[in-house]
């Protein structure tokens, strides 16, 4: 099982939690359930996520169907999954850019 870590800004904000809290209780439960399944093993993580192009290893977990949401994350060498944020289809481009910035910040602070 991969450990889940929620990215936190230098100001203590957690964009993934903020996005999650903006969802309905049903949708929030669905997202958390899919993230949990995704983190069950390395193989499942690799099968359920896709690598985003020109995004420094950032991956997207897409929840398809009526729900149509995305979670932006990475898997580290330390068997952790860092959750950077989420979006719907309409704000996907903006949120991918935000997630890339958060990933760069996380890497900078992890050095």
C-alpha positions, 0 to 999 in steps of 0.5 A: 500500500502506498502512503497518501500525503496531502501537499501543504503550501508554505502558508499551511493551505491544502489545495486538494482538501479545499477542492475536496470540500467544495464537492458534494458529500457523495462526490467527496466519498467517491473521490476518496474511494477511488484514491484509496483504490489507486494507492493499493499498490504500485501496479494499480497506481500505474494502471489507474493514472496517466502521465501528463505531458510536459509536467515533470512526472505529474500524473492524473487520476481521472474519474470518468462518467457522470462524475468527470473529475480529475486528481493531480498527483505523483508517486515518490520513490519513498512509496508515497502518493502526493495529492496536489489538487483536483478539478473538473473538466472545465477548469482542467488546464488551469488546475494542471498548471497550478499542480505543476507549480505545487509540484515544483514547490514541493520538490524545492522544499524537499531538497 
